[in-house]
Amino acid sequence: MYSQSQRLGEFDLIQRFFKTQSESMLTKDPHSIALGIGDDCALLKTAPNEEIAITSDMLVEGRHFFVGANPLWLGWKALAVNLSDLAAMGAKPLGFTLALSLPQANAAWLEAFSNGLFAIANHYNCPLIGGDTTAGPLNICITAFGSVPNGKAIRRSGALENDDIWISGNVGDARLALAALRHEIKLPSGDLQMIEARLHQPTPRIELGIALREIASSALDISDGLLGDLKHILKQSNRDAEVFLNDIPKSPTLLKQSALLQNQYAACGGDDYELCFTAPIGKREMIENIATELNISLTRIGKVLQMQNTLPNIKLMGSNGLQLGKSETDALLQSFDHFA
């Protein structure tokens, strides 16, 4: 699809596809970056009352995306998953670095990839400030930097007994799209088109994370499956939880599937990149106001409970209002594991 039309050296491709666009972003807003691409290190300017949030994610061909995947989508998603981590802690993006391993320096592929990358970078005002390129299997590694006022970062360890559990948007569509693309299920082309962007071009909830700084007691982004990721909050907070399966928000496309498939994909599908957070009951009106202001759906799906044993437990409630049995619960608590 992307032919090798000319030979590009490492510094040629950096200059052509990354450095020029990065410099144009820095010109627009130079306040947080003292030095970008071109030296041994980038320099970030930080206010004395702020902390730096740092996150890093890697996308590997054949593991995280299909061989021959659309490079424009890859560029977008590679940064989106990192920005989603910043959002979960209430951090404002400052900039990012890119380490890129390429089988070959293909100009057409790089053009599309950089277009996707800088489309989302510009949208969230997050400039590229450094990185590295090398020859090898296709591998995209991004490290993103954000700022958050001292002591205001939303951590996973703050959930309290009787807190509400909330999630943003809908979950399960990315897994449904993946199932269709893998031919695990048959999905009408129109339905696939409705949800495919949820898999390839997720929306990091930056504005929501910032709005939740003074409200949420804990938070994380949903990358490996809702219930499996929620367990990370419970483990670090030493809490249990009760979750109502029917309250987990699902798109009209997912609701066309069987009840079993709906619950499986929404509960443990992964790649949603929505925020799951906890907050005191008294914050409900404030959260509903945030939902209105940001034009985003925020849904209560359960509550935090006192821990009963040494390990966190999620009590799943079915449509009949009764707790699911152990076998049904275990099947819905399987989150993605890179080494499983």
Wavefront OBJ file of the C-alpha trace (Angstrom):
o trace
v 0.000 0.000 0.000
v 2.813 2.396 0.878
v 5.587 2.044 -1.683
v 9.181 3.039 -1.048
v 9.494 5.992 -3.451
v 12.702 7.520 -2.103
v 15.398 6.826 0.434
v 15.063 8.732 3.685
v 17.750 8.968 6.340
v 16.980 9.195 10.041
v 17.483 12.953 10.320
v 15.717 13.592 7.022
v 12.555 11.850 8.191
v 12.671 13.572 11.597
v 12.971 16.983 9.938
v 10.353 16.307 7.262
v 7.628 14.572 9.230
v 8.091 15.600 12.849
v 10.387 18.541 13.606
v 8.740 21.164 11.407
v 5.229 20.505 12.721
v 6.511 20.369 16.286
v 8.246 23.730 15.945
v 5.082 25.335 14.581
v 3.203 24.191 17.702
v 5.889 25.582 20.016
v 5.669 28.944 18.273
v 1.944 29.124 19.069
v 2.392 28.396 22.793
v 5.966 28.610 24.100
v 5.036 29.008 27.766
v 5.564 25.438 29.024
v 8.424 24.300 26.738
v 11.828 25.971 27.095
v 13.516 23.777 24.463
v 12.013 21.271 22.052
v 13.444 18.984 19.350
v 17.051 19.535 18.288
v 19.210 19.155 21.403
v 20.206 16.270 23.678
v 17.202 16.887 25.921
v 13.985 18.872 25.868
v 13.427 21.413 28.638
v 10.056 21.841 30.358
v 9.163 25.000 32.236
v 7.082 24.337 35.343
v 5.411 26.632 37.849
v 6.611 26.306 41.471
v 3.166 25.169 42.606
v 2.800 22.366 40.027
v 3.846 18.732 39.707
v 4.804 16.896 36.511
v 2.783 13.814 35.548
v 4.661 11.373 33.285
v 3.258 8.369 31.435
v 4.586 6.023 28.754
v 2.832 3.550 26.463
v 4.049 1.262 23.702
v 2.129 -0.001 20.659
v 3.579 -3.074 18.953
v 2.484 -4.264 15.502
v 0.701 -7.609 15.694
v 0.082 -7.186 19.411
v -1.727 -3.881 19.800
v -2.750 -3.294 16.193
v -3.157 -5.279 12.994
v -0.277 -5.693 10.567
v -0.809 -3.105 7.841
v -3.062 -0.928 10.011
v -3.961 2.565 8.821
v -0.976 4.752 9.846
v -3.147 7.848 10.318
v -5.172 5.979 12.935
v -1.966 4.692 14.533
v -0.594 8.204 14.880
v -3.764 9.341 16.599
v -4.107 6.352 18.917
v -0.439 6.244 19.943
v -0.761 9.678 21.549
v -4.402 9.276 22.626
v -3.655 6.373 24.975
v -0.997 8.453 26.741
v -3.213 11.518 26.988
v -5.868 9.281 28.509
v -3.450 8.420 31.326
v -2.847 12.127 31.945
v -6.604 12.698 31.983
v -7.075 10.038 34.657
v -4.849 12.013 37.032
v -6.314 15.408 36.168
v -3.167 16.544 34.373
v -2.978 19.142 31.596
v -0.783 17.999 28.665
v 2.580 19.736 28.261
v 4.332 17.719 25.548
v 5.460 14.262 24.489
v 8.401 12.298 23.117
v 8.235 9.670 20.368
v 10.456 6.591 19.996
v 9.708 4.989 16.651
v 11.061 1.701 15.280
v 10.402 1.304 11.538
v 10.953 -1.622 9.139
v 11.731 0.995 6.487
v 11.618 4.770 6.112
v 8.504 4.876 3.951
v 7.563 8.466 3.052
v 3.865 7.822 2.373
v 3.423 5.842 5.604
v 5.246 8.511 7.618
v 3.154 11.268 6.069
v -0.087 9.588 7.127
v 1.253 8.634 10.575
v 2.498 12.139 11.337
v -0.799 13.645 10.127
v -2.732 11.507 12.617
v -0.210 12.187 15.376
v -0.256 15.956 14.980
v -4.029 16.091 14.505
v -4.534 14.981 18.108
v -1.410 16.790 19.354
v -2.748 20.092 18.036
v -6.231 19.401 19.379
v -4.893 19.036 22.927
v -2.031 21.533 22.529
v 0.576 18.843 23.300
v 3.728 19.376 21.180
v 6.300 16.759 20.252
v 9.500 17.720 22.095
v 11.935 14.881 21.350
v 12.464 11.172 20.776
v 14.356 8.671 18.651
v 14.030 6.607 15.477
v 15.611 3.301 14.541
v 15.251 0.488 12.034
v 13.398 -2.593 13.287
v 9.916 -4.109 13.706
v 7.156 -1.502 13.805
v 6.991 -0.274 17.383
v 5.637 3.065 18.620
v 6.541 4.268 22.114
v 5.344 7.620 23.434
v 6.084 9.309 26.743
v 3.741 12.160 27.609
v 4.185 14.900 30.184
v 1.470 16.839 31.961
v 1.146 19.328 34.791
v -1.155 19.302 37.776
v -1.314 21.625 40.815
v 0.575 20.339 43.843
v -1.464 17.769 45.733
v -4.344 17.803 43.215
v -3.442 14.732 41.127
v -6.251 12.154 41.212
v -4.760 8.844 42.356
v -6.075 5.301 42.394
v -5.689 4.997 46.154
v -8.322 7.458 47.388
v -11.632 5.582 47.052
v -13.691 5.678 50.255
v -16.497 3.509 51.550
v -19.901 4.554 50.154
v -18.353 6.560 47.307
v -20.248 6.383 44.025
v -18.518 4.686 41.087
v -18.835 6.602 37.801
v -17.731 6.107 34.229
v -17.678 8.459 31.271
v -19.202 7.750 27.862
v -20.031 4.208 26.753
v -17.897 1.089 27.037
v -17.666 -2.084 24.977
v -17.679 -0.626 21.459
v -13.938 -0.989 20.917
v -14.113 -4.692 21.785
v -17.169 -5.125 19.572
v -15.333 -3.519 16.642
v -12.307 -5.722 17.265
v -14.491 -8.840 17.326
v -15.990 -7.875 13.969
v -12.585 -7.141 12.415
v -11.294 -10.492 13.705
v -14.386 -12.197 12.234
v -15.366 -13.469 15.678
v -18.860 -12.102 15.080
v -20.783 -10.787 12.080
v -21.607 -7.113 12.243
v -23.400 -5.116 9.520
v -21.019 -2.721 7.783
v -23.099 0.251 8.899
v -22.860 -0.803 12.542
v -19.099 -1.325 12.247
v -18.672 2.145 10.784
v -20.604 3.586 13.727
v -18.157 2.209 16.298
v -14.840 1.594 14.542
v -13.428 4.978 15.567
v -13.822 3.919 19.218
v -11.132 1.312 18.583
v -8.821 3.280 16.294
v -9.269 6.892 17.404
v -10.305 7.017 21.077
v -11.040 10.352 22.755
v -8.910 11.102 25.837
v -11.031 12.800 28.501
v -8.595 15.609 29.308
v -11.203 18.265 30.124
v -13.096 15.833 32.358
v -9.984 14.855 34.297
v -9.131 18.488 34.979
v -12.717 19.208 36.081
v -12.600 16.277 38.527
v -9.487 17.424 40.409
v -11.443 18.724 43.411
v -14.249 16.165 43.148
v -13.058 12.615 42.425
v -11.539 10.587 45.262
v -9.853 8.191 42.803
v -9.711 7.587 39.065
v -8.105 5.646 36.221
v -8.628 5.262 32.496
v -10.268 2.115 31.173
v -7.709 0.455 28.924
v -7.768 -3.245 29.818
v -11.444 -3.691 30.714
v -13.778 -1.844 33.092
v -14.058 -4.332 35.937
v -10.447 -5.491 35.779
v -9.268 -1.880 35.839
v -11.676 -1.000 38.647
v -9.966 -3.678 40.711
v -6.766 -1.609 40.533
v -8.559 1.227 42.331
v -9.993 -1.190 44.891
v -6.644 -2.850 45.532
v -4.808 0.424 46.078
v -7.665 1.845 48.157
v -8.259 -1.362 50.187
v -11.930 -1.456 49.287
v -14.606 -3.703 47.745
v -17.285 -2.602 45.304
v -20.813 -3.300 44.138
v -21.519 -2.835 40.409
v -24.876 -3.097 38.613
v -24.322 -4.636 35.169
v -27.454 -3.060 33.699
v -26.227 0.414 34.672
v -22.993 0.140 32.682
v -23.631 2.474 29.706
v -23.641 0.806 26.296
v -24.095 2.218 22.810
v -27.167 1.429 20.661
v -24.877 -0.702 18.478
v -23.731 -2.848 21.392
v -27.294 -3.139 22.697
v -28.225 -4.973 19.497
v -26.076 -7.893 20.635
v -27.069 -10.653 23.047
v -27.204 -9.804 26.746
v -24.229 -12.095 27.350
v -22.099 -10.391 24.700
v -23.148 -6.926 25.889
v -22.008 -7.664 29.417
v -18.787 -9.356 28.382
v -17.656 -6.556 26.092
v -18.791 -3.702 28.342
v -17.429 -5.248 31.530
v -14.055 -6.509 30.346
v -13.593 -5.614 26.671
v -10.798 -3.066 26.954
v -9.516 -0.253 24.712
v -12.346 2.078 25.785
v -10.147 4.881 27.209
v -13.024 6.305 29.199
v -12.518 7.412 32.794
v -13.709 5.373 35.765
v -13.743 7.387 38.974
v -15.141 7.414 42.484
v -16.620 10.366 44.316
v -18.605 11.047 47.502
v -22.390 10.903 47.265
v -22.529 14.611 48.079
v -20.726 15.427 44.810
v -23.473 14.056 42.535
v -24.910 17.434 41.553
v -21.449 18.824 40.787
v -20.688 15.813 38.576
v -23.988 16.159 36.755
v -23.158 19.831 36.121
v -19.772 18.824 34.700
v -21.521 16.377 32.382
v -23.733 19.184 31.097
v -20.881 21.678 30.719
v -18.660 19.229 28.833
v -21.544 17.638 26.898
v -20.473 14.174 27.999
v -22.422 11.360 29.633
v -21.347 10.433 33.163
v -23.042 7.374 34.651
v -23.164 5.942 38.168
v -22.701 2.184 38.013
v -22.240 1.199 41.662
v -20.636 2.069 44.958
v -17.511 1.433 47.000
v -17.810 -0.964 49.941
v -15.756 -1.767 52.995
v -13.178 -4.480 52.263
v -14.211 -7.834 53.723
v -11.096 -9.907 53.084
v -7.436 -9.414 52.217
v -8.112 -9.067 48.485
v -10.565 -6.641 46.807
v -13.858 -8.067 45.624
v -16.458 -6.800 43.152
v -20.046 -7.849 43.823
v -21.837 -7.939 40.469
v -25.577 -7.383 40.458
v -27.712 -8.767 37.620
v -30.856 -7.446 35.948
v -32.991 -9.208 38.564
v -31.301 -7.270 41.351
v -29.548 -10.388 42.635
v -25.835 -10.970 42.902
v -24.265 -13.041 40.113
v -22.730 -16.396 40.968
v -18.985 -16.944 41.174
v -18.586 -18.502 37.712
v -20.492 -15.652 36.026
v -18.545 -13.061 38.010
v -15.159 -14.627 37.262
v -15.919 -14.610 33.527
v -16.530 -10.845 33.627
v -13.476 -9.959 35.700
v -10.897 -11.081 33.137
v -9.046 -7.945 32.009
v -6.411 -7.896 29.280
v -2.960 -9.139 30.292
v 0.002 -8.749 27.918
v 1.638 -11.905 29.262
v -1.420 -14.096 29.808
l 1 2 3 4 5 6 7 8 9 10 11 12 13 14 15 16 17 18 19 20 21 22 23 24 25 26 27 28 29 30 31 32 33 34 35 36 37 38 39 40 41 42 43 44 45 46 47 48 49 50 51 52 53 54 55 56 57 58 59 60 61 62 63 64 65 66 67 68 69 70 71 72 73 74 75 76 77 78 79 80 81 82 83 84 85 86 87 88 89 90 91 92 93 94 95 96 97 98 99 100 101 102 103 104 105 106 107 108 109 110 111 112 113 114 115 116 117 118 119 120 121 122 123 124 125 126 127 128 129 130 131 132 133 134 135 136 137 138 139 140 141 142 143 144 145 146 147 148 149 150 151 152 153 154 155 156 157 158 159 160 161 162 163 164 165 166 167 168 169 170 171 172 173 174 175 176 177 178 179 180 181 182 183 184 185 186 187 188 189 190 191 192 193 194 195 196 197 198 199 200 201 202 203 204 205 206 207 208 209 210 211 212 213 214 215 216 217 218 219 220 221 222 223 224 225 226 227 228 229 230 231 232 233 234 235 236 237 238 239 240 241 242 243 244 245 246 247 248 249 250 251 252 253 254 255 256 257 258 259 260 261 262 263 264 265 266 267 268 269 270 271 272 273 274 275 276 277 278 279 280 281 282 283 284 285 286 287 288 289 290 291 292 293 294 295 296 297 298 299 300 301 302 303 304 305 306 307 308 309 310 311 312 313 314 315 316 317 318 319 320 321 322 323 324 325 326 327 328 329 330 331 332 333 334 335 336 337 338 339 340
